[in-house]
Amino acid sequence: MNYIGTRGFKEPRNFAGALLDGLTPDGGLYVPESWPVPAFDLKEASAGGYGDLTESLLNLFGVNVLGEHAVKAAAAKTEAAFLRNGEVPLTKLEDNLWILELYHGPTLAFKDMAMQMMAPLTDAALAQRGEKLTLVTATSGDTGAAAVRAFAGSEHVKLIVFHPLGRVSPVQRLQMTTVEAENVLNVGVEGDFDDCQKIVKALLTEPSLKTAGLISSVNSINWGRLLGQVPYYLAAAAKSGADKPEFVVPTGNFGDAFAGWVGRKIGGNVGHLHAAVNRNDALNQAINTGRYVRRQAVETASVSMDVQAPSNFERLVFEASGRNAETTKAMFDTFGQTGAVTLSPELQNALKGEVSASTVSEETTKATIKLAYEKYGQVICPHTAVALAAALERKGDAPQIVLSTAHPAKFPAFVTEALGFEPKAPDAITDLYGLTETLTEAPADVAAAVTTVKSFIEWL
Ligand SMILES: *Cc1c(COP(=O)(O)O)cnc(C)c1O
């Protein structure tokens, strides 16, 4: 199994290459050369043990180039982050409506599943090559926390995390800044998430850093991240017992939703995919109006979805255009240069055939947190509320599974406003308060970021 790029990069890379590169050399995203067809019984595997399912899927996508040991270690880690008391964490709310709790990992958010898996795989890939790696990542909160927890103490990896200063929740910040690990640097950027993402994109192509060794990203542009999110779609669908359930996914960079798309593409029991976004709704606008426009991100309660240029949209465009790298490159080059692009009616229709999308307001998000408690007895986070609101708005006869992406106690202020009482915090959260924080503050400036990263790497 080899990987190619969405913008025409064709020198085949195996999984290890795609994992360590992050982006293709021409700035595109890695995708499998062709979509694999499982030789095993996918339905049966989906209903079996989660670790076994993950292992089968990793091997299907060529992760076995890293050796059986690495695959097993990765599968075990992601299984530990996924299960709730040893079970698939699916809860039935009412007929044809379930919620999948993806927050039983170390940072209480769904990004743990992919990140816990990425760490052993990355270490194995580096050990194989005898190399070290500088990982840079932009985070609106959860990615950074999950990455710090997963990579802290890694022998082969130095990790630098950029988050928008003051725009992540206190718990998210503490989960990053209280980890004492020499190989981790937290940078608070005076700007928004897209500023952080821009900095990371620039760092990845910065020549003076390349000479210092490998540099890559753990953002959801990384194929390895996506892969860690495919198995839970299949396991949840199997546990629901429904035929081709619709999945409603709270969406920021479209990584999670694209993982669902992959699950469907390889023949999994995944039905319609719906991306629910907050007021930062460039993706919804692109799909429903045909105009893809970059705007200043606004702050919402579902802060991990405050994304205006969803990176994985490029993978969807590549697929919806019939894997046309020329179309994809032209579109994202224009978007990169001008911040706006008009989709052809054909492309827009093709996109609509793959996924639907809708925007959920802050008021509806808040009202949905209240409703979830009063009607279903569930305390949910703002991201989950965005998805549940979209699901209830769409609700017909089709079975629906709503992805619940974070523990409500990670976002106590908004949840308390909605419910009138504070969500109960687990020990994993209360234990963070009072610990020493380590954080470097920096302007939203690429040159400054290069200097910061260089001095950190050299100091190590
Ligand atoms: C990252 C995140 C999302 C959005 O996931 P994408 O893969 O970026 O679409 C949703 N909810 C929470 C809690 C997150 O951390």
The ligand as an SDF file (V2000), in Angstrom:
LIG
                    3D

 15 15  0  0  0  0  0  0  0  0999 V2000
  -10.8530   18.5970   17.1900 C   0  0  0  0  0  0  0  0  0  0  0  0
  -12.1970   18.5250   17.7690 C   0  0  0  0  0  0  0  0  0  0  0  0
  -13.3330   18.4980   16.9490 C   0  0  0  0  0  0  0  0  0  0  0  0
  -13.2590   18.6350   15.4460 C   0  0  0  0  0  0  0  0  0  0  0  0
  -12.5890   17.5600   14.8270 O   0  0  0  0  0  0  0  0  0  0  0  0
  -12.0040   17.7540   13.3470 P   0  0  0  0  0  0  0  0  0  0  0  0
  -11.3190   16.4750   13.0610 O   0  0  0  0  0  0  0  0  0  0  0  0
  -11.0410   18.9020   13.4160 O   0  0  0  0  0  0  0  0  0  0  0  0
  -13.1380   18.0450   12.4620 O   0  0  0  0  0  0  0  0  0  0  0  0
  -14.5690   18.3590   17.5640 C   0  0  0  0  0  0  0  0  0  0  0  0
  -14.6920   18.2740   18.8910 N   0  0  0  0  0  0  0  0  0  0  0  0
  -13.6360   18.3060   19.7150 C   0  0  0  0  0  0  0  0  0  0  0  0
  -13.8380   18.2300   21.1680 C   0  0  0  0  0  0  0  0  0  0  0  0
  -12.3480   18.4240   19.1820 C   0  0  0  0  0  0  0  0  0  0  0  0
  -11.3030   18.4430   19.9850 O   0  0  0  0  0  0  0  0  0  0  0  0
  1  2  1  0
  2  3  1  0
  2 14  2  0
  3  4  1  0
  3 10  2  0
  4  5  1  0
  5  6  1  0
  6  7  2  0
  6  8  1  0
  6  9  1  0
 10 11  1  0
 11 12  2  0
 12 13  1  0
 12 14  1  0
 14 15  1  0
M  END
$$$$
